[in-house]
Every structure is written in structure tokens, then in C-alpha cells.
Amino acid sequence: MRTVLAEDGALLREGLAALLDRFGFQVVAAVADADALVAAVTDHAPDLVVTDIRMPPGFSDEGLRAAVRLRRTRPDLPVVALSQYVETGYAADLLDSGTGAGVGYLLKDRVGDVQEFVAVLRRVAAGGTVVDPDVVRTLLKRNPLAGLSNREREVLGLVAEGYANAGIAHHLVISEAAVNKHVGNIFTKLGLAPGEDRNRRVLATLTYLRG
């Protein structure tokens, strides 16, 4: 899987590149700023982008803005953004970009769990959406989304983390049929009309983040 990596910290950039290589990701470019990220994606047409959000020169949201700009040109470009802090708006901005699919937002601490990190990269590269569990937990504490039951909020939180219905069923120790019913109720309560299921899952996650 051809990958472009953008991280301004030299040690972390080299460490991530080595980690990706170890798990079969071909790092075709490893860059240190947002302009170089855009140029690398243009030159190499990668299958996946992994980028820090805060990069030179301003160390605010340059990496995020570059990723959003790239997804205007390639709406299906899979992007995993890494952040030092919980910033729910960043995750929502990524989900607003492109088709909304193929997006991951992770805290940098999550990189320490190598197997989980690699699993997220592969899930996003395959078109999935994954929001860091710490972001989801923060939202659950302050944004209950009036109208959803406690169980529906649990299910929506796991949808936001990128779990498929079977994974949600396993996590909550309930049947997949029950999960299907909860997901259907969530779509109805959030006013998401029937359509392609993955798009509705993205829209539900985006509503969750924006709410």
C-alpha cells in the first residue's frame, strides 16, 4: 500500500516510516510540512495519507487543511490525521471532506498500540471511517444527542469509532439483529433517509461530532 507520511518531528517521522514499512506499507514520501505533503500526493498518487494536524509554519491546523484540500481533488483519498489533543472539530472537518469515507482521526498516543494503529490504517484505506475512542468518550460526556436512548448512544459511539455491526454486537454482547435495529432507529431519529448504508454511517458520525 503506497503511503505518504507527513510529520514535522524528525524522530517520530522516521519511527512511523519504519513501523509502516514493517507492516507492509510502502512509504513513497515522508515529509515535514503541509506544502510538501500536497506536492508528494500530487507526485506519487498514494493509496493512503498519514498526516500530523499541526505542522509548520504556524503549527495550528496546516496538516488538516492540506488533507481537506487534497480530498477536494481526490474525494476518495484515504487520510488518517494524527493529533496531540482531543479536537472534535478537526474530526468533523475531515468527515466533511471528500466523500466522507476513508477518514481516520487518531490521537498520537494511539500510535503506541501498534496493532490497533495498523488496523485503523487498513480500515481507513479500505474506505472506513474511524474516530479516536477518546474523542468519542469526550462527546458522550457532553453531548448526549437528545432523542437517542442510552443504548443508541452507545451504538452510535461505536459506529463513530469505525466498528461494523458485527463488531458492535461483539463489543456490547448483544445480537447483530439488535444492533441492526438500533442503527436503523438512529438513522431515523437523526433524519437520515434510506440510502447507501456506508454514507448514512458517515453522516450519523458527522451529526454526532457536530451535535
C-alpha positions as CSV (number, residue, x, y, z in Angstrom):
1,M,0.0,0.0,0.0
2,R,1.7,3.2,-1.2
3,T,1.7,5.7,1.6
4,V,2.6,9.4,2.0
5,L,3.6,10.3,5.6
6,A,3.6,13.9,6.9
7,E,5.1,14.7,10.3
8,D,7.3,17.6,11.3
9,G,9.1,15.8,14.1
10,A,12.1,14.0,12.6
11,L,12.3,11.2,15.1
12,L,8.6,10.4,15.0
13,R,8.6,10.6,11.2
14,E,11.4,8.1,10.9
15,G,9.8,5.9,13.5
16,L,6.5,5.9,11.8
17,A,8.1,5.2,8.4
18,A,9.9,2.2,9.8
19,L,6.7,1.0,11.5
20,L,4.7,1.3,8.3
21,D,7.4,-0.5,6.3
22,R,7.4,-3.3,8.8
23,F,3.7,-3.9,8.3
24,G,3.8,-3.8,4.5
25,F,3.0,-0.1,3.8
26,Q,5.3,1.3,1.2
27,V,6.2,4.8,2.3
28,V,6.8,6.6,-1.0
29,A,7.4,10.0,0.7
30,A,8.0,11.2,4.2
31,V,7.7,15.0,4.5
32,A,7.8,17.6,7.2
33,D,5.3,20.3,6.3
34,A,1.9,20.8,4.6
35,D,3.2,22.1,1.3
36,A,5.5,19.2,0.9
37,L,2.5,16.9,1.7
38,V,0.4,18.3,-1.1
39,A,3.4,18.1,-3.5
40,A,4.1,14.5,-2.5
41,V,0.5,13.4,-3.0
42,T,0.4,15.1,-6.4
43,D,3.7,13.4,-7.4
44,H,3.0,9.9,-6.1
45,A,-0.8,9.4,-6.1
46,P,-0.7,7.3,-2.9
47,D,-3.2,4.8,-1.6
48,L,-3.1,6.4,1.9
49,V,-2.0,9.6,3.6
50,V,-1.0,9.7,7.2
51,T,-0.5,13.3,8.5
52,D,0.0,15.3,11.6
53,I,-2.6,18.0,12.0
54,R,-0.3,20.7,13.4
55,M,2.7,21.4,11.2
56,P,5.0,24.3,10.1
57,P,4.9,27.1,9.6
58,G,2.1,28.0,12.0
59,F,1.7,24.8,13.9
60,S,-2.1,25.2,14.0
61,D,-4.0,23.1,11.5
62,E,-1.9,23.1,8.4
63,G,-1.9,19.4,8.0
64,L,-5.6,19.2,8.4
65,R,-6.2,21.9,5.8
66,A,-3.8,20.3,3.4
67,A,-5.7,16.9,3.8
68,V,-9.1,18.6,3.2
69,R,-7.7,20.4,0.1
70,L,-6.3,17.1,-1.3
71,R,-9.7,15.4,-0.8
72,R,-11.3,18.1,-2.9
73,T,-9.2,16.9,-5.8
74,R,-9.4,13.2,-4.8
75,P,-12.6,12.8,-2.8
76,D,-11.9,9.1,-2.1
77,L,-8.3,9.7,-0.9
78,P,-7.9,7.8,2.4
79,V,-6.5,10.1,5.1
80,V,-5.5,9.3,8.7
81,A,-4.9,12.5,10.7
82,L,-2.9,12.4,14.0
83,S,-3.5,14.9,16.8
84,Q,-1.8,15.6,20.1
85,Y,-5.1,16.7,21.7
86,V,-8.9,15.9,21.5
87,E,-10.2,18.4,18.9
88,T,-13.7,17.2,17.8
89,G,-13.9,19.9,15.2
90,Y,-10.9,18.5,13.4
91,A,-12.6,15.1,13.1
92,A,-15.8,16.7,11.8
93,D,-13.9,18.8,9.2
94,L,-12.2,15.7,7.9
95,L,-15.6,13.9,7.6
96,D,-17.0,16.9,5.8
97,S,-14.2,16.5,3.1
98,G,-14.4,14.4,0.0
99,T,-17.0,11.6,0.1
100,G,-16.8,11.5,3.9
101,A,-15.5,7.9,3.7
102,G,-11.9,6.8,4.1
103,V,-11.1,9.1,7.1
104,G,-9.4,8.4,10.4
105,Y,-8.8,10.8,13.3
106,L,-6.5,9.5,16.0
107,L,-4.6,10.9,19.0
108,K,-0.9,10.4,18.7
109,D,-0.9,8.3,21.9
110,R,-2.8,5.7,19.9
111,V,0.3,5.0,17.8
112,G,1.8,3.3,20.8
113,D,-0.7,0.4,20.4
114,V,0.9,-0.8,17.2
115,Q,-1.6,-3.5,16.3
116,E,-4.6,-1.1,16.8
117,F,-2.9,1.7,14.8
118,V,-2.1,-0.6,11.9
119,A,-5.7,-2.0,12.0
120,V,-7.1,1.6,11.8
121,L,-4.8,2.4,8.8
122,R,-6.1,-0.7,6.9
123,R,-9.7,0.0,7.8
124,V,-9.4,3.6,6.6
125,A,-7.5,2.6,3.4
126,A,-10.5,0.2,2.7
127,G,-12.9,3.2,2.9
128,G,-13.9,3.0,6.5
129,T,-14.2,5.9,9.0
130,V,-12.6,5.8,12.4
131,V,-12.7,8.4,15.1
132,D,-10.4,8.1,18.2
133,P,-12.2,6.4,21.1
134,D,-11.1,9.3,23.4
135,V,-12.9,11.8,21.2
136,V,-16.0,9.6,21.3
137,R,-15.9,9.4,25.1
138,T,-15.5,13.1,25.4
139,L,-18.6,13.6,23.2
140,L,-20.6,11.0,25.2
141,K,-19.9,13.0,28.3
142,R,-21.0,16.4,27.0
143,N,-23.3,15.7,24.0
144,P,-25.9,13.0,24.6
145,L,-27.9,13.8,21.4
146,A,-31.4,14.3,22.8
147,G,-33.8,11.7,21.5
148,L,-31.4,8.8,21.4
149,S,-31.6,6.1,24.1
150,N,-28.6,5.2,26.2
151,R,-28.1,2.1,24.1
152,E,-28.4,4.0,20.9
153,R,-25.8,6.5,22.1
154,E,-23.5,3.5,22.8
155,V,-24.1,2.1,19.4
156,L,-23.5,5.4,17.7
157,G,-20.3,5.9,19.6
158,L,-19.0,2.6,18.3
159,V,-20.2,3.5,14.8
160,A,-18.0,6.7,15.1
161,E,-15.1,4.5,16.2
162,G,-15.4,2.6,12.9
163,Y,-17.0,-0.6,14.1
164,A,-19.2,-2.6,11.7
165,N,-22.4,-4.0,13.1
166,A,-20.9,-7.4,13.8
167,G,-18.1,-5.7,15.8
168,I,-20.6,-3.6,17.7
169,A,-22.6,-6.7,18.6
170,H,-19.5,-8.4,19.9
171,H,-18.4,-5.4,21.9
172,L,-21.8,-4.9,23.5
173,V,-22.6,-8.6,23.9
174,I,-25.9,-8.3,22.0
175,S,-27.1,-9.9,18.8
176,E,-26.3,-8.5,15.4
177,A,-30.0,-8.3,14.7
178,A,-30.4,-6.0,17.8
179,V,-27.6,-3.8,16.5
180,N,-29.2,-3.6,13.1
181,K,-32.4,-2.4,14.8
182,H,-30.6,0.2,16.9
183,V,-28.7,1.5,13.9
184,G,-32.0,1.8,12.0
185,N,-33.5,3.7,14.9
186,I,-30.5,6.0,15.0
187,F,-30.8,6.8,11.3
188,T,-34.5,7.5,11.7
189,K,-34.1,9.8,14.7
190,L,-31.3,11.7,13.1
191,G,-33.4,12.2,10.0
192,L,-31.1,10.2,7.6
193,A,-33.2,9.0,4.7
194,P,-32.7,5.4,3.4
195,G,-29.7,5.2,1.0
196,E,-26.3,3.7,0.8
197,D,-25.5,2.4,4.3
198,R,-21.9,3.5,4.5
199,N,-22.9,7.1,3.6
200,R,-25.5,7.1,6.3
201,R,-23.0,5.8,8.8
202,V,-20.7,8.7,7.9
203,L,-23.5,11.2,8.1
204,A,-24.5,9.8,11.5
205,T,-20.9,10.1,12.7
206,L,-20.7,13.7,11.4
207,T,-24.0,14.6,13.1
208,Y,-22.6,13.0,16.3
209,L,-19.5,15.1,16.1
210,R,-21.3,18.3,15.1
211,G,-24.0,17.9,17.7
